[in-house]
Amino acid sequence: MDGIEAKKILAKQGYHLVGSGAVKPCLWLNRSLRGGDQCYKHHFYGISSHRCVQMTPTLACNHLCLHCWRPMDGPLPLTEAQEPGPLLNGILHEQQRILSGYGGAKTTDMKRLAEAREPRHVAISLMGEPTLYPYLKELVELISQQKLTSFLVSNGTNPEVLEDLRPTQLYISLNAPDEELYRRVCNPAGAFWPRLQESLSILKSHHCRSTVRMTLARGLNMERPEDYARLLEACEPDFVEVKAYMHLGRSRARLDREAMPEHAEIHAFAKTMGEAMGYELAAEVPLSRVALLSSGRISRSLVPQRLD
């Protein structure tokens, strides 16, 4: 697939391309602006969905995960990385353009729209692997300088990059309890399992809030919760998010609808993991089929300060 065709597909899917990256309004931003419920990040950490910017600095990824709903099956043509200043300015500008479409709608909550025009949070989690963007450290620092909090979600394949970053909250995705299943679930472009383990080990001494995110699919990787727990005991993340695979987007061509667990299954899996790790089941959002385990060391409420 060439770059022009890829851009057309992404634009059709609602992605606003900015340099080497993109921003996209999510389902929960739309619901929140219409006065409805907000995403699990609101229920877990107090983040307002209508004040959250969902973006990525790069469309490139070194995984082709079976459960990924993003609109591309294969690697995207590499785009020259844009400098972090113009990239962030472009992302925030496009977010304002996205919001402008809500101003004339009768269903819009005008108070929330006014709040949304002053974003408070950046989720670096849209698509791609952010650690492949060469100016990621500078981008995270710029976000902080603009008094915005940040969540950075990584697949953990570049531990040397993660070690140097200070987002508000660092996520590492863990979707298998061993290398064999990791290769099957994530289709990595290289022998990355040892690098993922190194990234997990960084969490224990990292100077920011830390979370391990797990996406579980029935009949694929929703098994052996005690083995997941053993992997995580050594890295001691502040939180673990246990989330159901959702039968959406391109993942529907790779997994059956039956692979989507019910929330009761996620609850039971998380509870077993938590008991094995000594973590509490701190919160859950049945609509999103997600549960939160907490070490209890820090408050769940999002704080803009870095934790030293």
Secondary structure as a PSIPRED ss2 file (coil, helix, strand):
# PSIPRED VFORMAT (PSIPRED V4.0)

   1 M C   1.000  0.000  0.000
   2 D C   1.000  0.000  0.000
   3 G H   0.000  1.000  0.000
   4 I H   0.000  1.000  0.000
   5 E H   0.000  1.000  0.000
   6 A H   0.000  1.000  0.000
   7 K H   0.000  1.000  0.000
   8 K H   0.000  1.000  0.000
   9 I H   0.000  1.000  0.000
  10 L H   0.000  1.000  0.000
  11 A H   0.000  1.000  0.000
  12 K H   0.000  1.000  0.000
  13 Q C   1.000  0.000  0.000
  14 G C   1.000  0.000  0.000
  15 Y C   1.000  0.000  0.000
  16 H E   0.000  0.000  1.000
  17 L E   0.000  0.000  1.000
  18 V E   0.000  0.000  1.000
  19 G C   1.000  0.000  0.000
  20 S C   1.000  0.000  0.000
  21 G E   0.000  0.000  1.000
  22 A E   0.000  0.000  1.000
  23 V E   0.000  0.000  1.000
  24 K C   1.000  0.000  0.000
  25 P C   1.000  0.000  0.000
  26 C C   1.000  0.000  0.000
  27 L H   0.000  1.000  0.000
  28 W H   0.000  1.000  0.000
  29 L H   0.000  1.000  0.000
  30 N H   0.000  1.000  0.000
  31 R H   0.000  1.000  0.000
  32 S H   0.000  1.000  0.000
  33 L H   0.000  1.000  0.000
  34 R C   1.000  0.000  0.000
  35 G C   1.000  0.000  0.000
  36 G C   1.000  0.000  0.000
  37 D C   1.000  0.000  0.000
  38 Q C   1.000  0.000  0.000
  39 C C   1.000  0.000  0.000
  40 Y H   0.000  1.000  0.000
  41 K H   0.000  1.000  0.000
  42 H H   0.000  1.000  0.000
  43 H H   0.000  1.000  0.000
  44 F H   0.000  1.000  0.000
  45 Y H   0.000  1.000  0.000
  46 G C   1.000  0.000  0.000
  47 I C   1.000  0.000  0.000
  48 S C   1.000  0.000  0.000
  49 S H   0.000  1.000  0.000
  50 H H   0.000  1.000  0.000
  51 R H   0.000  1.000  0.000
  52 C E   0.000  0.000  1.000
  53 V E   0.000  0.000  1.000
  54 Q E   0.000  0.000  1.000
  55 M E   0.000  0.000  1.000
  56 T E   0.000  0.000  1.000
  57 P C   1.000  0.000  0.000
  58 T C   1.000  0.000  0.000
  59 L C   1.000  0.000  0.000
  60 A C   1.000  0.000  0.000
  61 C C   1.000  0.000  0.000
  62 N C   1.000  0.000  0.000
  63 H C   1.000  0.000  0.000
  64 L C   1.000  0.000  0.000
  65 C C   1.000  0.000  0.000
  66 L C   1.000  0.000  0.000
  67 H C   1.000  0.000  0.000
  68 C C   1.000  0.000  0.000
  69 W C   1.000  0.000  0.000
  70 R C   1.000  0.000  0.000
  71 P C   1.000  0.000  0.000
  72 M C   1.000  0.000  0.000
  73 D C   1.000  0.000  0.000
  74 G C   1.000  0.000  0.000
  75 P C   1.000  0.000  0.000
  76 L C   1.000  0.000  0.000
  77 P C   1.000  0.000  0.000
  78 L C   1.000  0.000  0.000
  79 T C   1.000  0.000  0.000
  80 E C   1.000  0.000  0.000
  81 A C   1.000  0.000  0.000
  82 Q C   1.000  0.000  0.000
  83 E C   1.000  0.000  0.000
  84 P H   0.000  1.000  0.000
  85 G H   0.000  1.000  0.000
  86 P H   0.000  1.000  0.000
  87 L H   0.000  1.000  0.000
  88 L H   0.000  1.000  0.000
  89 N H   0.000  1.000  0.000
  90 G H   0.000  1.000  0.000
  91 I H   0.000  1.000  0.000
  92 L H   0.000  1.000  0.000
  93 H H   0.000  1.000  0.000
  94 E H   0.000  1.000  0.000
  95 Q H   0.000  1.000  0.000
  96 Q H   0.000  1.000  0.000
  97 R H   0.000  1.000  0.000
  98 I H   0.000  1.000  0.000
  99 L H   0.000  1.000  0.000
 100 S H   0.000  1.000  0.000
 101 G C   1.000  0.000  0.000
 102 Y C   1.000  0.000  0.000
 103 G C   1.000  0.000  0.000
 104 G C   1.000  0.000  0.000
 105 A C   1.000  0.000  0.000
 106 K C   1.000  0.000  0.000
 107 T C   1.000  0.000  0.000
 108 T C   1.000  0.000  0.000
 109 D C   1.000  0.000  0.000
 110 M H   0.000  1.000  0.000
 111 K H   0.000  1.000  0.000
 112 R H   0.000  1.000  0.000
 113 L H   0.000  1.000  0.000
 114 A H   0.000  1.000  0.000
 115 E H   0.000  1.000  0.000
 116 A H   0.000  1.000  0.000
 117 R C   1.000  0.000  0.000
 118 E C   1.000  0.000  0.000
 119 P C   1.000  0.000  0.000
 120 R C   1.000  0.000  0.000
 121 H E   0.000  0.000  1.000
 122 V E   0.000  0.000  1.000
 123 A E   0.000  0.000  1.000
 124 I E   0.000  0.000  1.000
 125 S C   1.000  0.000  0.000
 126 L C   1.000  0.000  0.000
 127 M C   1.000  0.000  0.000
 128 G C   1.000  0.000  0.000
 129 E C   1.000  0.000  0.000
 130 P H   0.000  1.000  0.000
 131 T H   0.000  1.000  0.000
 132 L H   0.000  1.000  0.000
 133 Y C   1.000  0.000  0.000
 134 P C   1.000  0.000  0.000
 135 Y C   1.000  0.000  0.000
 136 L H   0.000  1.000  0.000
 137 K H   0.000  1.000  0.000
 138 E H   0.000  1.000  0.000
 139 L H   0.000  1.000  0.000
 140 V H   0.000  1.000  0.000
 141 E H   0.000  1.000  0.000
 142 L H   0.000  1.000  0.000
 143 I H   0.000  1.000  0.000
 144 S H   0.000  1.000  0.000
 145 Q H   0.000  1.000  0.000
 146 Q C   1.000  0.000  0.000
 147 K C   1.000  0.000  0.000
 148 L C   1.000  0.000  0.000
 149 T E   0.000  0.000  1.000
 150 S E   0.000  0.000  1.000
 151 F E   0.000  0.000  1.000
 152 L E   0.000  0.000  1.000
 153 V E   0.000  0.000  1.000
 154 S E   0.000  0.000  1.000
 155 N C   1.000  0.000  0.000
 156 G C   1.000  0.000  0.000
 157 T C   1.000  0.000  0.000
 158 N C   1.000  0.000  0.000
 159 P H   0.000  1.000  0.000
 160 E H   0.000  1.000  0.000
 161 V H   0.000  1.000  0.000
 162 L H   0.000  1.000  0.000
 163 E C   1.000  0.000  0.000
 164 D C   1.000  0.000  0.000
 165 L C   1.000  0.000  0.000
 166 R C   1.000  0.000  0.000
 167 P C   1.000  0.000  0.000
 168 T C   1.000  0.000  0.000
 169 Q E   0.000  0.000  1.000
 170 L E   0.000  0.000  1.000
 171 Y E   0.000  0.000  1.000
 172 I E   0.000  0.000  1.000
 173 S E   0.000  0.000  1.000
 174 L C   1.000  0.000  0.000
 175 N C   1.000  0.000  0.000
 176 A C   1.000  0.000  0.000
 177 P C   1.000  0.000  0.000
 178 D C   1.000  0.000  0.000
 179 E H   0.000  1.000  0.000
 180 E H   0.000  1.000  0.000
 181 L H   0.000  1.000  0.000
 182 Y H   0.000  1.000  0.000
 183 R H   0.000  1.000  0.000
 184 R H   0.000  1.000  0.000
 185 V H   0.000  1.000  0.000
 186 C H   0.000  1.000  0.000
 187 N C   1.000  0.000  0.000
 188 P C   1.000  0.000  0.000
 189 A C   1.000  0.000  0.000
 190 G C   1.000  0.000  0.000
 191 A C   1.000  0.000  0.000
 192 F C   1.000  0.000  0.000
 193 W H   0.000  1.000  0.000
 194 P H   0.000  1.000  0.000
 195 R H   0.000  1.000  0.000
 196 L H   0.000  1.000  0.000
 197 Q H   0.000  1.000  0.000
 198 E H   0.000  1.000  0.000
 199 S H   0.000  1.000  0.000
 200 L H   0.000  1.000  0.000
 201 S H   0.000  1.000  0.000
 202 I H   0.000  1.000  0.000
 203 L H   0.000  1.000  0.000
 204 K H   0.000  1.000  0.000
 205 S H   0.000  1.000  0.000
 206 H C   1.000  0.000  0.000
 207 H C   1.000  0.000  0.000
 208 C C   1.000  0.000  0.000
 209 R E   0.000  0.000  1.000
 210 S E   0.000  0.000  1.000
 211 T E   0.000  0.000  1.000
 212 V E   0.000  0.000  1.000
 213 R E   0.000  0.000  1.000
 214 M E   0.000  0.000  1.000
 215 T E   0.000  0.000  1.000
 216 L E   0.000  0.000  1.000
 217 A C   1.000  0.000  0.000
 218 R C   1.000  0.000  0.000
 219 G C   1.000  0.000  0.000
 220 L C   1.000  0.000  0.000
 221 N C   1.000  0.000  0.000
 222 M C   1.000  0.000  0.000
 223 E C   1.000  0.000  0.000
 224 R C   1.000  0.000  0.000
 225 P H   0.000  1.000  0.000
 226 E H   0.000  1.000  0.000
 227 D H   0.000  1.000  0.000
 228 Y H   0.000  1.000  0.000
 229 A H   0.000  1.000  0.000
 230 R H   0.000  1.000  0.000
 231 L H   0.000  1.000  0.000
 232 L H   0.000  1.000  0.000
 233 E H   0.000  1.000  0.000
 234 A C   1.000  0.000  0.000
 235 C C   1.000  0.000  0.000
 236 E C   1.000  0.000  0.000
 237 P C   1.000  0.000  0.000
 238 D C   1.000  0.000  0.000
 239 F E   0.000  0.000  1.000
 240 V E   0.000  0.000  1.000
 241 E E   0.000  0.000  1.000
 242 V E   0.000  0.000  1.000
 243 K E   0.000  0.000  1.000
 244 A E   0.000  0.000  1.000
 245 Y C   1.000  0.000  0.000
 246 M C   1.000  0.000  0.000
 247 H C   1.000  0.000  0.000
 248 L C   1.000  0.000  0.000
 249 G H   0.000  1.000  0.000
 250 R H   0.000  1.000  0.000
 251 S H   0.000  1.000  0.000
 252 R H   0.000  1.000  0.000
 253 A H   0.000  1.000  0.000
 254 R C   1.000  0.000  0.000
 255 L C   1.000  0.000  0.000
 256 D C   1.000  0.000  0.000
 257 R H   0.000  1.000  0.000
 258 E H   0.000  1.000  0.000
 259 A H   0.000  1.000  0.000
 260 M C   1.000  0.000  0.000
 261 P C   1.000  0.000  0.000
 262 E C   1.000  0.000  0.000
 263 H H   0.000  1.000  0.000
 264 A H   0.000  1.000  0.000
 265 E H   0.000  1.000  0.000
 266 I H   0.000  1.000  0.000
 267 H H   0.000  1.000  0.000
 268 A H   0.000  1.000  0.000
 269 F H   0.000  1.000  0.000
 270 A H   0.000  1.000  0.000
 271 K H   0.000  1.000  0.000
 272 T H   0.000  1.000  0.000
 273 M H   0.000  1.000  0.000
 274 G H   0.000  1.000  0.000
 275 E H   0.000  1.000  0.000
 276 A H   0.000  1.000  0.000
 277 M H   0.000  1.000  0.000
 278 G C   1.000  0.000  0.000
 279 Y C   1.000  0.000  0.000
 280 E E   0.000  0.000  1.000
 281 L E   0.000  0.000  1.000
 282 A E   0.000  0.000  1.000
 283 A E   0.000  0.000  1.000
 284 E E   0.000  0.000  1.000
 285 V E   0.000  0.000  1.000
 286 P H   0.000  1.000  0.000
 287 L H   0.000  1.000  0.000
 288 S H   0.000  1.000  0.000
 289 R C   1.000  0.000  0.000
 290 V E   0.000  0.000  1.000
 291 A E   0.000  0.000  1.000
 292 L E   0.000  0.000  1.000
 293 L E   0.000  0.000  1.000
 294 S E   0.000  0.000  1.000
 295 S C   1.000  0.000  0.000
 296 G C   1.000  0.000  0.000
 297 R C   1.000  0.000  0.000
 298 I C   1.000  0.000  0.000
 299 S C   1.000  0.000  0.000
 300 R C   1.000  0.000  0.000
 301 S C   1.000  0.000  0.000
 302 L C   1.000  0.000  0.000
 303 V C   1.000  0.000  0.000
 304 P C   1.000  0.000  0.000
 305 Q C   1.000  0.000  0.000
 306 R C   1.000  0.000  0.000
 307 L C   1.000  0.000  0.000
 308 D C   1.000  0.000  0.000
